Amino acid sequence: MRKCIWCNKQSDKLKEITVRQIWIPLQHGKAFVCPEHEEKLRGFYDRVRRYALLFLSLVTILTLSLVVSALLGNNNYLFGYLFIGSFALIGLVIFIFPFCSQSTFDLMSIATSIKAARIMGGIFFALGTIGLVLALFYG
């Protein structure tokens, strides 16, 4: 019995759909989805297709700014602010674009991995924002 790629439940009523593989664990462009989740899967797939390059670019730039600010930030407050701000912005990017890896989709369902990514992105954003506020007031 096959599993729905969206909810990870086994069913006999799954519908086979064809999509191009971008971060979705497919074999030969085919996936099985419950009929009630097909529209959600297609919407998520379209969002990934449209914003994947933006997501990867933002995460790369913000990660590089984290590394640069960590390496050059010895006793320099500006680099400390850049580090904390980049951390918060990475959380915001992950919250807005909850794109996970294929192994996360294999472990959980797509719906659960979206929720997990949003929770982690929210936590990163909150911690970064709190750190930035504390650094500005007490730094």
C-alpha positions, 0 to 999 in steps of 0.5 A: 500500500502506498503513502500520501506524500502530503500527510504520510498516511497509507490509503487505497484511494491515492491519486498518482500525479506527475510533477517535476522534482524540486525538493519533493521525494519523487521517483520519475516525477510521480507522487501519490497523494490523497485527493483532498491534499492534491491542491495543497501539494500543487500549491506548495510545489508551485511556491517552491518552484517560484521561490527556490532560488530566492530562498537559497540566495537569501540563506547563502548570503545570510549564512556568509554574513554570519561567518564573516561577522563571527570571524571579524567581530572581535571586540567590534559591536557592529559585527555583533549586531550583524551576527545577531541580525543575520540570525534573526533574518535566517529565521524569518526566511525559513518561516516565510519559505518553509522548504525542507530537504528530501530526507525531512520529507521522508522522515515526516510528511510534507505537511508536518515538515512545513510546520516544523520548519515554521516553528524553527524559523519562528524560534530563530527569529524570536531569539535573534530579535530578543538578542538584538534588542538586548544588545542595543539596550545593554551592549 
